[in-house]
Amino acid sequence: MTGRMAHSCAPEARSTDIRDNARARAGAIGEPSPELLDRALAGWERFLDGFEGADAA
């Protein structure tokens, strides 16, 4: 009878490593950068200006 052997290409990860990595990813996703907010605001203003231009035409 042969025993079951687990094979993996990745090294074993400790549960604390997994939790710390998940926290790091959540923190990175949690808040947009100031540059992204500036770009979003500029795009929103261009979008609204398109409606103002449509009223004048």
ABEGO torsion letter per residue (X at the ends): XBBBBBBBABBBBBAAAAAAAAAAAAAAAABBBAAAAAAAAAAAAAAAAAAAAAAAX
